[in-house]
Amino acid sequence: MKFNKGFSKHSNYCNVNFDLLDSYITEESDRDKYYNNIYNLFHTLFKNSKDIDFILWDVRIQKSLKEIYTSASFYCESDIALKDKNMSSYFFLSYYSLFHAFLSVLYLDSTMSLNQLFEMAHNKVKMNFINLYCKGKRKIISPDIGKEFELLRFYREYYSYSMPFNEFFSDLKDLNRPDQFLKNRLMHCFQIACLLSNVIENSSHKFNNGLGRLSAENLPEFEMWFNKINGKPHPFKPNLYLLDPSDKFMKSDFYTSMAGQPNCFSIHLEHFMDEFGMYVSDYINSKVVSEANRLVFKSIS
């Protein structure tokens, strides 16, 4: 089934959900204009791309979906912390859930290089997101999300560096609690990232026919970026990158197919739902796994 209106009509798949984006940009002509603007940016980008560029955009799409899972997991853990009245954990997890939601979008932005993404401090993450998606032609979410990000950072830093002996924020009427706005903002960010993944698939497939191949020439660059994007160096062995089993499996897919073709979230989602929390189950909260999967699925599918 092909949708005939809303942002969903620009997807090749029926399992997409852009209800929050459609509610924010209500006129169909404005939605088309927005989509075409983003599409043209990527069209120009991919027109002169090399094999390694297509491969790395495939890696970036999967990294973006991982950031969504990180964000959703932190949100679900924060909900448990709030119910248990563990307020320091609640504020810490709430802040980082929005931080990673921002990253899920920025990883798919055509103007963001991988070097820029790795060099961005927290304030730069916020500023780039606000400038790119809350202003001008690419505005698709309320600028209020910037103030909410700062509020969450305030809560986190207060409990991290000046932990109050008594919880008193709930008595301050001019400060919203994260549970009053956070879930909706996360879902909105997830949908922006999902839309971008569809734009990347649509715009790249025109140019990567026969491209996106791993070779002896580009394998070292692929290895370097895949490890940096998905893992961290061992704390005592800096040349050894630690990857979790899911990332190793993902990496093996590139070696098996010897190709990287950027595909949208719809292609990857079922696999991610199967992989999430599948390994080292003794240290996984099954409730968080199921709730995070439910939140991601509800947001973008």
C-alpha positions as CSV (number, residue, x, y, z in Angstrom):
1,M,0.0,0.0,0.0
2,K,1.3,3.4,-1.0
3,F,0.3,6.5,1.0
4,N,-1.1,9.4,-1.1
5,K,-0.6,12.2,1.4
6,G,1.6,13.4,4.2
7,F,5.3,12.7,4.5
8,S,4.5,9.0,4.3
9,K,3.8,9.3,0.6
10,H,7.6,9.9,0.0
11,S,8.4,6.5,1.5
12,N,8.5,3.2,-0.4
13,Y,7.1,1.3,2.6
14,C,3.8,1.1,4.3
15,N,5.3,0.7,7.8
16,V,6.2,4.3,8.4
17,N,4.6,6.9,10.7
18,F,5.1,10.6,10.5
19,D,2.0,11.8,12.3
20,L,3.9,14.3,14.5
21,L,5.6,15.8,11.4
22,D,2.4,16.0,9.5
23,S,0.8,17.8,12.5
24,Y,3.6,20.3,12.6
25,I,3.6,21.0,8.9
26,T,-0.1,20.9,8.0
27,E,-0.2,22.0,4.4
28,E,0.5,19.3,1.8
29,S,2.3,21.7,-0.5
30,D,4.6,22.8,2.4
31,R,5.3,19.1,3.2
32,D,6.3,18.5,-0.4
33,K,8.4,21.6,-0.4
34,Y,10.2,20.5,2.8
35,Y,10.8,17.0,1.5
36,N,12.1,18.3,-1.9
37,N,14.5,20.7,-0.1
38,I,16.1,17.9,1.9
39,Y,16.1,15.6,-1.1
40,N,17.9,18.1,-3.3
41,L,20.6,18.5,-0.6
42,F,21.3,14.8,-0.6
43,H,20.9,14.6,-4.4
44,T,23.8,17.0,-4.7
45,L,25.8,15.1,-2.1
46,F,25.4,11.7,-3.7
47,K,25.9,12.9,-7.3
48,N,29.7,12.9,-6.8
49,S,30.0,10.2,-4.1
50,K,32.5,7.4,-4.1
51,D,32.0,3.7,-3.0
52,I,33.1,4.5,0.6
53,D,30.6,7.4,0.8
54,F,27.6,5.1,0.1
55,I,29.0,2.5,2.6
56,L,29.4,5.1,5.3
57,W,25.9,6.5,4.9
58,D,24.6,3.0,5.3
59,V,26.6,2.8,8.6
60,R,25.3,6.2,9.6
61,I,21.6,5.2,9.1
62,Q,22.1,2.2,11.3
63,K,24.0,4.3,13.9
64,S,21.1,6.8,13.9
65,L,18.6,3.9,14.6
66,K,21.0,2.8,17.4
67,E,20.9,6.4,18.9
68,I,17.1,6.1,18.8
69,Y,17.3,2.9,20.8
70,T,19.7,4.5,23.2
71,S,17.3,7.4,23.7
72,A,14.3,5.2,24.1
73,S,16.1,2.9,26.6
74,F,17.2,5.9,28.7
75,Y,13.6,7.2,28.6
76,C,12.2,3.9,29.7
77,E,14.8,3.6,32.5
78,S,14.0,7.1,33.6
79,D,10.3,6.2,33.9
80,I,11.3,3.3,36.2
81,A,13.6,5.6,38.2
82,L,10.7,8.1,38.7
83,K,8.3,5.4,39.9
84,D,11.0,4.3,42.3
85,K,11.7,7.9,43.3
86,N,15.3,7.7,42.4
87,M,15.5,11.3,41.3
88,S,19.2,11.6,40.4
89,S,18.9,8.7,38.0
90,Y,15.6,10.1,36.7
91,F,17.1,13.5,35.8
92,F,20.3,12.0,34.4
93,L,18.5,9.5,32.1
94,S,15.9,12.1,31.0
95,Y,18.7,14.5,29.9
96,Y,20.6,11.8,28.0
97,S,17.5,10.5,26.3
98,L,16.9,13.9,24.6
99,F,20.7,14.3,23.9
100,H,20.7,11.0,22.0
101,A,17.5,11.8,20.2
102,F,19.3,14.9,18.9
103,L,22.2,12.8,17.8
104,S,19.9,10.4,16.0
105,V,18.9,13.3,13.7
106,L,22.3,14.9,13.3
107,Y,23.9,11.6,12.2
108,L,21.6,11.8,9.1
109,D,22.1,15.5,8.4
110,S,23.7,16.1,5.0
111,T,25.8,19.0,6.3
112,M,27.3,17.1,9.2
113,S,30.6,15.3,8.5
114,L,31.7,12.4,10.7
115,N,34.6,14.5,12.0
116,Q,32.2,17.2,13.1
117,L,30.0,14.7,14.8
118,F,32.9,13.3,16.8
119,E,34.1,16.7,17.8
120,M,30.8,18.1,19.0
121,A,30.4,18.9,22.7
122,H,27.0,18.8,24.3
123,N,26.2,22.5,23.7
124,K,27.3,22.1,20.1
125,V,24.9,19.2,19.6
126,K,22.0,21.3,20.9
127,M,23.0,24.4,18.8
128,N,23.3,22.4,15.6
129,F,20.0,20.7,16.1
130,I,18.2,24.0,16.9
131,N,19.8,25.8,14.0
132,L,19.1,23.0,11.5
133,Y,15.6,21.9,12.6
134,C,14.0,24.7,14.6
135,K,14.7,27.6,12.3
136,G,14.4,28.6,8.6
137,K,13.4,26.4,5.7
138,R,14.2,23.2,7.6
139,K,12.1,24.0,10.7
140,I,10.1,21.0,11.6
141,I,9.9,21.0,15.4
142,S,9.2,23.7,18.0
143,P,12.2,25.8,19.1
144,D,10.9,25.2,22.7
145,I,12.8,22.0,22.6
146,G,16.0,24.0,23.1
147,K,14.7,25.4,26.4
148,E,13.6,22.0,27.4
149,F,17.1,20.6,26.7
150,E,18.6,23.3,28.9
151,L,16.1,22.5,31.7
152,L,17.0,18.8,31.6
153,R,20.7,19.8,31.7
154,F,20.0,22.0,34.7
155,Y,18.3,19.1,36.5
156,R,21.1,16.7,35.7
157,E,23.9,19.1,36.7
158,Y,22.1,20.1,39.9
159,Y,21.8,16.5,41.0
160,S,25.3,15.7,39.8
161,Y,27.2,18.6,41.5
162,S,24.9,20.0,44.2
163,M,22.6,17.1,45.0
164,P,19.7,18.5,47.2
165,F,19.0,16.7,50.5
166,N,15.3,17.1,49.7
167,E,13.5,17.1,46.4
168,F,12.0,20.5,45.9
169,F,11.8,21.1,42.2
170,S,8.2,19.8,42.1
171,D,7.2,22.8,44.2
172,L,8.6,25.3,41.7
173,K,5.7,26.1,39.3
174,D,7.9,27.8,36.7
175,L,9.9,24.6,36.0
176,N,8.3,21.8,34.1
177,R,9.1,18.2,34.9
178,P,10.5,16.0,32.2
179,D,7.4,13.7,32.2
180,Q,5.3,16.7,31.1
181,F,7.0,17.0,27.7
182,L,9.8,14.5,27.1
183,K,8.1,11.5,25.5
184,N,6.4,13.5,22.8
185,R,9.7,15.4,22.0
186,L,11.6,12.1,21.7
187,M,9.0,10.6,19.3
188,H,9.1,13.8,17.2
189,C,12.9,13.6,16.9
190,F,12.7,9.9,16.0
191,Q,10.3,10.7,13.2
192,I,12.6,13.4,11.9
193,A,15.5,10.9,11.7
194,C,13.1,8.3,10.1
195,L,12.2,10.9,7.4
196,L,15.8,11.6,6.7
197,S,16.6,7.9,6.4
198,N,13.9,7.7,3.7
199,V,15.3,10.7,1.9
200,I,18.8,9.2,2.0
201,E,17.5,5.9,0.5
202,N,15.5,7.6,-2.2
203,S,18.2,10.1,-3.2
204,S,21.2,7.7,-3.0
205,H,19.7,4.7,-5.0
206,K,19.7,6.8,-8.2
207,F,23.5,7.1,-8.1
208,N,24.8,4.0,-6.3
209,N,24.0,1.4,-9.0
210,G,27.2,-0.6,-9.0
211,L,28.8,1.6,-6.3
212,G,29.1,1.1,-2.6
213,R,31.5,-1.8,-2.9
214,L,34.0,-2.7,-0.2
215,S,37.5,-3.2,-1.7
216,A,41.1,-3.6,-0.7
217,E,41.4,0.2,-1.3
218,N,38.6,1.4,0.9
219,L,38.6,-1.4,3.6
220,P,40.9,0.4,6.0
221,E,38.8,3.6,5.9
222,F,35.6,1.5,6.4
223,E,37.2,-0.3,9.4
224,M,38.3,2.9,11.0
225,W,35.0,4.7,10.7
226,F,32.8,1.7,11.6
227,N,34.8,1.1,14.8
228,K,34.8,4.8,15.7
229,I,31.1,5.2,15.0
230,N,29.9,2.1,16.9
231,G,32.5,1.4,19.5
232,K,35.1,2.7,21.9
233,P,38.8,1.9,22.4
234,H,39.7,-0.4,25.2
235,P,40.7,1.8,28.2
236,F,44.1,0.2,28.4
237,K,44.6,-1.0,24.8
238,P,43.9,2.1,22.7
239,N,44.3,0.2,19.4
240,L,41.6,-2.3,20.3
241,Y,38.1,-1.2,19.7
242,L,35.4,-2.9,21.7
243,L,32.2,-3.7,19.8
244,D,29.1,-5.4,21.2
245,P,27.9,-8.7,19.5
246,S,25.2,-6.8,17.5
247,D,27.8,-4.5,16.0
248,K,30.1,-7.4,15.1
249,F,27.1,-9.0,13.4
250,M,26.4,-5.8,11.5
251,K,30.0,-5.4,10.5
252,S,30.1,-9.0,9.2
253,D,27.1,-8.1,6.9
254,F,29.3,-5.6,5.1
255,Y,32.0,-8.2,4.6
256,T,29.5,-10.9,3.4
257,S,27.8,-8.6,0.9
258,M,30.8,-6.6,0.1
259,A,28.5,-3.7,-0.4
260,G,26.8,-0.8,1.4
261,Q,23.5,0.5,0.0
262,P,21.9,3.2,2.2
263,N,18.5,1.8,3.3
264,C,15.9,3.5,5.5
265,F,14.8,2.5,9.0
266,S,11.9,0.3,7.6
267,I,14.5,-2.2,6.3
268,H,16.5,-2.3,9.5
269,L,13.8,-2.0,12.2
270,E,12.8,-5.7,12.6
271,H,16.4,-6.8,12.8
272,F,17.1,-4.1,15.4
273,M,14.1,-5.2,17.5
274,D,15.4,-8.8,17.4
275,E,19.0,-7.8,18.3
276,F,18.2,-5.4,21.1
277,G,18.8,-7.0,24.5
278,M,19.4,-10.4,22.8
279,Y,22.9,-11.0,24.2
280,V,24.3,-11.0,27.9
281,S,20.7,-11.3,29.1
282,D,21.6,-11.6,32.8
283,Y,22.4,-7.9,32.7
284,I,19.4,-6.8,30.7
285,N,16.2,-5.5,32.1
286,S,13.6,-7.3,30.0
287,K,10.9,-4.7,30.8
288,V,13.2,-1.9,29.5
289,V,13.8,-3.9,26.3
290,S,10.1,-4.5,25.6
291,E,9.1,-0.9,26.5
292,A,11.9,0.6,24.4
293,N,11.0,-1.6,21.4
294,R,7.4,-0.6,21.9
295,L,8.3,3.1,22.0
296,V,10.5,3.0,18.9
297,F,7.9,0.9,16.9
298,K,5.1,3.3,17.9
299,S,7.1,6.3,17.0
300,I,8.3,5.4,13.5
301,S,6.2,2.5,12.3
